[in-house]
């Protein structure tokens, strides 16, 4: 499963995301970050700690763990424009 997080800050979320995913039994098998204007886009490929596909409820749980982290950074930056 791949996830891409875009933000207007150059401060990566990888540390916070890793802790949240580790609690779900997921590993980050690949990570890339690239600049995007004044911000950063992080691309993560996730896998189960023991191998295998991430499907169904586990996929939803992974997305649910990442979303609040991304939104918190967005709110702290003071953006209310829907970015």
Secondary structure, DSSP 8 states (H G I E B T S, - for coil): -EEEEEESSSS--HHHHHHHHHHTTEEEEEEEEEEETTEEEEEEEEEETTSS---HHHHHHHHHHHHHHHHHHHHHTT--S--
